[in-house]
Amino acid sequence: MRSQRIACARSSSGRKGRLFARSSARHPKAQETEALIACKIQNRMAELGRPESSAIGGRRRPSESRKKGHVSDSRTNPALRSRRTWPRMSRGATGLRPGESFSDSLSRSSIASCRTGVVAMPARTKNLIFVVAIVFLVACGGNGNNGGSGDDECESRSCKLTASDTEEFDRFGAAVATSGEVTVVGASFDDDGDLQSSGSAYVFRSEGTAWFEEQKLFASDADAFDAFGTSVAFADDVVVVGAPGNAAAYVFRFDGTDWLEEQMLTPIGAGLLFGTSVSISGDAIAVGAPGSDKVFVYRFDAGQWEAEQTLDVPPLLFSSPTDVLFGASVACSDGSLAVGSPRNNDVIPLGFAFVYRFDGTEWEKEQDFLGSTEFGSAVAISGDVVVVGASADNDLVEDTPGSAFVKRFNGTEWLDEQELVASNPIDGEGDVFGVSVAVSGDRIVIGSRRNDDVLPSSGSAYVYSFDGTTWVEEQILTAPDAAPLDIFGDSVSIS
């Protein structure tokens, strides 16, 4: 039985939309865990006496029933236990600039249309005591922005969602994904009992203006330093969670009551850091393995996810196609797949992004894009629009603010549409604008986790809208309870 629900402030009119931004500050535990994950992979390779292709994703499972297509029921499998506790919520500030009202922000940001949006921001902690997700409800009434003639004021409120059992440095918010009324949040350094940094993921659901934690997800074969929750993706009733420490990705499906582990995906052949990035669209799942410069695509057929194709990094212009982090970011949408490869050359630090299209039989490379430093560190795709983050872009100068590039498909090829940069570039050095990107329809969200407009490296996220010709900066979002080193905006999602 669910406990008392606490509602967020009601919005006024407008169509629904949702975007999420997260933060997860780097800390000695984070550095230690990353090192231990790498060490774990190397040790497993040495213990098995096998090459990388056999060691990664090939450890013996605790039960032979964990075969492809097997469904684990959370009611009988304690590894899939459900938590029905309500998260703690509180109303917060608007996330606007200091001293600025929401109406001021409307004038500043030139909002092209009115809609209700939700922004979740799992900011790090206040004094490293708790970890939260912040939900912004932004709406405007008939004040002309949506074609109305009224003069009612717009509102902006926030709710703070706290997971039921997070502890400091769990990295709650390692990844976020949202669609419809469901949001998934990864906590890649969560300790499951004595399994340090095995990781977890939380599913939240909204009912009206209230949010509740629906279920906590674990890997059925969890082990220390698996980093389950490093990446998450969600579509329809399917959640995908990456665990690069185990070179695996896990698929969960909602049966109307519980989220059940449907299948564990592992790479065929080399798959170092498989699960670093995941994406799902329809019946296709893409999983990046940047340690091996590969992307694996799976398709749901006859009740199970089958390996469909392995994408290898294409030959590049300036270096041999190895060790370029191909698959560090992936995003798929309606038969198109974008892949980031942010490290091309140690001497000339360029990056690439690639777009593939499914022709009904296989995925064919449609076009590639070349950029400067960290180009391809993040990718997003929606319809005929691709966004590529270049978090250290600016002519190879150190401590640069970063940027993001918008490409649009004209029916024949992908054309450069616009470069997006922060509106405050003078003090933006080192802000890593573009470290995360998301796009849905006529909205783009860009994360800038090291932005220090509020406090040192507290972070921010920028929202852009398309006015039919240009992408216009609509609003800058910051955590209401920002603290130094929050790195708010480390990942974002919008639907």
C-alpha positions in Angstrom: 0.0 0.0 0.0 1.4 3.3 -1.0 2.1 5.9 1.7 1.0 9.5 1.6 1.6 11.2 -1.7 2.9 14.8 -1.8 2.0 16.7 -4.9 4.1 19.1 -6.8 2.7 22.6 -7.4 0.1 22.5 -10.1 1.0 24.0 -13.4 -1.3 26.1 -15.5 -2.2 25.2 -19.0 0.0 23.8 -21.8 0.9 20.5 -23.3 3.0 18.0 -21.4 6.7 17.6 -21.9 9.5 16.4 -19.7 13.2 16.9 -19.6 15.7 15.7 -17.1 19.2 16.8 -16.1 21.4 15.1 -13.6 24.6 15.7 -11.8 27.1 13.5 -10.1 30.2 15.1 -8.8 33.5 13.4 -9.1 34.9 12.4 -5.7 37.6 10.0 -4.5 35.0 7.2 -4.4 34.2 7.9 -8.0 37.8 7.8 -9.0 38.4 4.7 -7.0 35.5 2.9 -8.4 36.4 3.7 -12.0 39.9 2.4 -11.3 38.5 -0.7 -9.7 36.2 -1.4 -12.6 39.1 -1.2 -15.0 41.2 -3.4 -12.7 38.3 -5.9 -12.4 38.2 -6.3 -16.1 41.9 -6.8 -16.4 41.9 -9.3 -13.5 39.1 -11.3 -15.1 41.0 -11.5 -18.3 44.1 -12.7 -16.5 42.3 -15.2 -14.4 40.6 -16.8 -17.4 43.7 -16.7 -19.5 41.6 -15.5 -22.4 41.7 -12.6 -24.8 39.5 -9.7 -24.3 36.7 -11.1 -26.4 36.2 -14.1 -24.2 36.7 -12.4 -20.8 34.3 -9.5 -21.2 30.8 -10.5 -20.6 31.7 -14.1 -20.3 31.8 -14.8 -16.6 29.8 -17.8 -15.4 26.3 -16.9 -14.3 24.9 -18.0 -11.0 22.2 -20.0 -12.6 21.9 -21.7 -16.0 18.3 -20.4 -16.1 19.8 -17.0 -16.9 19.8 -17.8 -20.6 18.8 -15.5 -23.4 15.1 -14.8 -23.3 14.5 -16.0 -19.7 12.4 -13.7 -17.6 13.1 -13.2 -14.0 10.1 -12.5 -11.8 10.8 -9.9 -9.1 8.3 -11.7 -6.9 10.6 -14.8 -6.7 14.0 -13.3 -7.4 15.3 -11.1 -4.6 17.7 -9.4 -7.0 14.7 -7.7 -8.5 13.1 -6.5 -5.4 10.6 -3.7 -5.6 10.4 -0.7 -3.4 7.0 1.0 -3.0 8.1 3.7 -0.7 7.3 7.3 -1.6 10.3 9.6 -2.1 10.6 12.7 0.0 9.4 15.8 -1.9 9.7 19.4 -1.2 8.8 22.6 -3.1 11.8 24.6 -4.3 12.8 27.6 -6.2 12.4 28.2 -9.9 15.9 27.7 -11.1 16.0 31.2 -12.6 18.8 33.6 -12.4 19.3 35.4 -9.0 16.7 38.1 -8.5 14.8 37.2 -11.7 11.1 36.4 -11.8 9.7 33.9 -14.2 8.1 36.6 -16.3 11.6 38.2 -16.6 12.9 34.9 -17.9 10.2 34.8 -20.5 11.4 38.2 -21.8 15.0 37.1 -21.8 14.6 33.6 -23.3 12.1 34.4 -26.1 9.9 31.4 -25.6 8.4 30.5 -28.9 5.5 28.3 -27.6 4.0 27.4 -24.3 4.0 24.0 -22.8 4.2 22.3 -19.5 7.7 20.8 -19.0 9.3 18.7 -16.3 13.0 18.9 -15.6 14.6 16.4 -13.2 18.0 17.2 -11.9 19.6 14.6 -9.6 22.0 17.2 -8.1 24.7 15.8 -5.9 24.4 16.4 -2.3 24.2 19.2 0.2 27.2 18.5 2.4 27.2 15.0 0.9 24.3 13.9 3.0 21.6 13.1 0.5 21.1 12.8 -3.3 18.1 14.3 -5.0 16.3 14.6 -8.2 14.7 18.0 -8.9 11.6 18.2 -11.0 10.7 21.6 -12.6 7.2 22.2 -13.7 7.1 25.2 -16.0 3.9 26.4 -17.5 2.4 29.6 -19.0 -1.2 30.5 -19.5 -2.9 32.7 -22.0 -0.3 35.5 -22.0 0.3 35.5 -25.7 3.1 33.0 -25.8 0.8 30.3 -26.9 -1.4 32.4 -29.1 -3.8 33.3 -26.2 -5.0 36.8 -25.3 -5.2 36.6 -21.6 -2.8 38.2 -19.1 -2.5 35.5 -16.5 0.9 34.9 -15.1 3.2 32.0 -15.8 4.2 29.7 -12.9 7.3 27.7 -12.2 7.7 25.3 -9.3 10.0 22.4 -8.5 9.7 19.2 -6.6 12.7 17.4 -5.1 12.5 13.6 -5.5 14.7 11.6 -3.1 15.2 7.9 -3.6 14.3 5.7 -0.7 17.8 4.5 0.2 20.5 6.5 -1.4 23.7 7.2 0.4 26.5 9.7 -0.3 28.4 9.0 -3.5 26.0 6.4 -4.8 26.1 8.5 -8.0 22.3 8.6 -8.1 21.7 10.3 -11.4 24.6 8.7 -13.2 22.2 8.5 -16.1 18.6 9.6 -16.7 15.9 8.7 -19.2 12.3 9.8 -19.4 9.2 9.1 -21.6 5.6 9.6 -20.8 4.9 9.3 -17.1 8.1 7.2 -16.3 11.6 8.3 -15.4 14.6 6.0 -14.9 17.6 7.1 -12.8 20.8 5.2 -12.6 22.9 5.0 -9.4 26.0 3.3 -10.7 28.0 3.4 -7.4 25.2 2.1 -5.2 26.4 -0.7 -2.9 24.0 -3.7 -2.8 24.9 -5.1 0.6 28.6 -5.9 0.6 28.8 -5.6 -3.2 30.6 -2.2 -3.5 29.5 -0.1 -6.5 27.5 -2.9 -8.0 25.0 -0.3 -9.0 21.2 0.1 -9.3 18.5 2.0 -11.1 15.3 3.6 -9.9 12.0 3.8 -11.7 9.8 6.8 -10.8 6.3 7.3 -12.0 4.1 10.4 -11.9 0.4 10.4 -11.2 -1.0 13.8 -11.9 1.4 16.2 -10.2 2.7 13.6 -7.7 5.8 11.4 -8.2 6.6 8.2 -6.5 9.4 5.7 -6.6 7.9 2.7 -8.3 10.7 0.1 -8.2 14.4 -0.3 -7.6 16.2 -2.4 -10.2 19.2 -4.6 -9.7 21.1 -7.0 -11.9 20.2 -10.6 -11.3 23.9 -11.5 -11.2 25.1 -8.3 -9.4 28.8 -8.2 -8.5 31.0 -5.5 -7.0 32.1 -2.8 -9.3 29.7 -3.7 -12.1 28.5 -0.1 -12.2 25.0 -1.1 -13.2 23.2 2.1 -13.9 26.0 3.9 -15.7 23.6 4.2 -18.7 19.9 3.9 -18.9 17.3 4.1 -21.7 13.5 3.8 -21.7 10.8 3.5 -24.3 7.2 2.2 -24.0 7.3 -0.4 -21.2 11.0 -1.4 -21.6 14.0 -0.2 -19.6 17.6 -0.9 -20.6 20.4 -0.5 -18.0 24.1 -0.7 -18.8 26.7 -2.3 -16.5 30.1 -1.7 -18.2 32.0 -3.2 -15.2 30.4 -6.5 -16.2 30.2 -5.8 -20.0 26.5 -6.3 -19.9 23.2 -4.5 -20.5 19.9 -5.6 -18.8 16.4 -5.4 -20.3 13.5 -5.0 -17.9 9.8 -5.0 -19.0 6.8 -3.7 -17.1 4.0 -6.3 -16.8 1.5 -3.9 -15.4 2.6 -4.5 -11.8 6.3 -5.0 -11.7 9.4 -4.4 -13.7 10.8 -7.8 -14.5 14.3 -8.6 -15.9 13.6 -9.9 -19.3 17.1 -10.5 -20.7 20.7 -9.9 -20.2 22.6 -8.7 -23.3 26.3 -9.5 -23.7 28.6 -8.8 -26.7 29.5 -11.3 -29.3 33.3 -11.1 -29.5 35.2 -8.1 -28.1 33.1 -5.8 -26.0 35.3 -3.9 -23.6 33.1 -1.5 -21.5 30.0 -2.8 -23.2 27.1 -1.0 -21.6 28.8 2.4 -21.3 26.0 3.8 -23.5 22.6 2.4 -24.3 19.6 3.5 -26.4 16.3 2.0 -27.4 13.7 2.9 -30.1 10.9 0.6 -31.0 12.2 -3.0 -31.2 15.9 -2.0 -31.5 18.5 -1.6 -28.8 21.9 -0.1 -29.3 24.7 -0.7 -26.8 28.1 1.0 -27.0 31.4 -0.7 -26.1 33.9 2.2 -26.5 36.8 0.1 -25.0 36.6 -2.0 -28.1 35.4 0.7 -30.5 32.1 -1.2 -31.3 28.4 -0.7 -31.1 26.1 -3.7 -30.9 22.5 -3.6 -32.1 19.8 -6.0 -30.9 16.3 -6.5 -32.2 13.3 -8.0 -30.4 11.9 -10.9 -32.3 9.8 -13.9 -31.3 9.9 -13.0 -27.6 13.6 -12.3 -27.2 16.3 -9.8 -28.1 18.5 -11.2 -30.8 21.9 -9.8 -31.8 21.3 -8.1 -35.2 24.6 -6.4 -36.1 27.9 -5.2 -34.8 29.1 -1.9 -36.0 32.9 -1.3 -36.1 34.4 2.1 -36.3 34.7 3.2 -39.9 38.2 4.2 -41.3 39.0 7.7 -40.1 40.9 10.4 -41.8 43.7 11.2 -39.3 44.4 7.9 -37.5 43.9 4.2 -37.6 40.4 3.2 -36.4 41.3 2.0 -33.0 41.2 3.4 -29.5 38.9 6.3 -30.6 36.0 5.6 -28.1 33.6 4.7 -30.9 30.3 4.0 -29.1 31.0 6.3 -26.1 27.6 7.7 -26.9 24.7 6.2 -28.9 21.2 7.4 -29.7 18.6 5.7 -31.9 15.3 7.0 -33.2 12.9 5.5 -35.8 15.4 3.5 -37.8 18.3 6.0 -37.5 21.3 5.6 -35.1 23.8 8.2 -34.1 27.2 7.1 -32.7 29.8 9.3 -31.0 33.6 8.8 -31.3 35.1 11.7 -29.3 38.7 10.7 -29.5 40.3 10.4 -32.9 43.9 11.4 -32.5 46.3 12.0 -29.6 48.2 14.7 -31.5 45.2 16.4 -33.1 42.3 15.9 -30.7 39.4 15.6 -33.1 36.2 13.7 -32.8 33.6 12.1 -35.0 29.9 11.4 -35.0 28.3 8.9 -37.4 24.7 8.4 -38.5 23.5 5.0 -39.6 20.1 4.1 -41.1 18.4 0.7 -41.1 17.3 -0.4 -44.6 15.2 -3.2 -43.4 18.1 -5.7 -43.5 21.1 -4.0 -42.0 22.5 -0.8 -40.6 24.4 1.3 -43.2 26.5 4.3 -42.5 24.7 7.3 -44.0 27.0 10.1 -43.1 29.9 11.1 -40.7 30.6 14.5 -39.1 34.1 15.7 -38.1 34.6 18.1 -35.2 37.2 19.4 -32.8 38.0 18.5 -29.2 35.5 16.0 -27.6 33.2 16.2 -30.6 30.9 13.2 -30.2 31.1 13.0 -26.4 27.3 13.1 -26.5 24.8 12.5 -29.3 21.0 12.8 -29.5 18.6 12.2 -32.4 14.9 12.9 -32.9 13.3 12.6 -36.3 15.4 14.6 -38.8 17.5 16.4 -36.2 20.8 15.2 -34.7 22.6 17.0 -31.9 26.3 16.4 -31.3 28.1 17.6 -28.1 31.7 18.8 -28.2 32.3 19.5 -24.5 35.8 20.9 -25.0 35.3 22.6 -28.3 36.9 25.9 -29.2 39.9 25.6 -31.5 41.9 23.2 -29.3 42.3 25.8 -26.5 42.5 24.4 -23.1 39.7 25.0 -20.6 37.2 26.0 -23.3 33.5 26.3 -22.7 32.4 23.7 -25.2 29.6 23.7 -27.8 26.9 21.6 -29.5 26.2 21.2 -33.2 22.7 20.7 -34.7 22.4 18.8 -38.0 19.2 18.4 -40.0 18.3 15.8 -42.7 16.9 17.3 -45.8 15.8 14.0 -47.3 19.1 13.4 -49.0 21.9 14.4 -46.6 22.5 15.8 -43.1 23.3 19.5 -43.3 24.9 21.8 -40.7 22.1 23.8 -39.1 23.5 25.7 -36.1 26.3 25.7 -33.5 24.9 26.2 -30.0 27.1 27.9 -27.4 26.4 29.2 -23.9 25.0 32.7 -23.7 27.8 33.7 -21.3 30.9 32.5 -23.1 33.3 35.1 -21.5 33.3 33.3 -18.2 32.5 29.9 -19.6 36.0 28.5 -19.8 36.0 24.9 -18.6 32.2 24.7 -18.3 32.1 21.6 -20.6 29.0 22.8 -22.3 27.8 19.9 -24.5 28.8 17.1 -22.1 25.2 15.9 -22.4 22.6 16.6 -25.1 19.0 15.7 -25.6 16.4 16.6 -28.3 12.7 16.0 -28.7 10.7 17.8 -31.4 11.4 21.5 -31.2 13.3 21.4 -27.9 17.0 20.8 -27.2 18.7 20.6 -23.8 22.4 21.0 -23.3 24.2 20.1 -20.1 27.1 22.3 -18.8 28.2 20.5 -15.7 31.1 22.8 -14.8 29.3 26.0 -15.2 30.0 28.2 -12.2 27.4 31.0 -12.6 25.9 30.1 -9.3 28.7 28.4 -7.4 32.0 26.7 -8.5 31.2 23.8 -10.8 27.6 23.7 -9.6 26.5 23.3 -13.2 23.6 24.2 -15.3 21.5 23.1 -18.3 20.4 25.2 -21.3 17.0 24.8 -23.0 16.6 25.8 -26.7 13.5 26.0 -28.8 13.2 26.1 -32.6 11.3 29.0 -34.0 11.2 27.7 -37.5 14.5 29.2 -38.5 16.8 29.3 -35.5 17.4 27.5 -32.2 16.8 30.1 -29.6 18.1 29.9 -26.0 14.9 29.6 -24.0 16.1 29.3 -20.4 19.1 28.4 -18.2 18.3 25.9 -15.5 20.1 25.5 -12.3 19.5 23.5 -9.1 17.5 25.5 -6.5 19.8 24.1 -3.8 23.0 24.3 -5.8 26.2 23.5 -4.1 29.9 23.6 -5.3 30.9 20.6 -7.4 27.3 19.5 -8.0 28.1 19.2 -11.7 24.4 19.6 -12.4 23.6 18.8 -16.0 26.1 15.9 -16.3 23.3 14.1 -18.3 19.9 15.3 -19.6 16.8 13.7 -21.1 13.6 15.2 -22.6 10.4 13.9 -23.9 
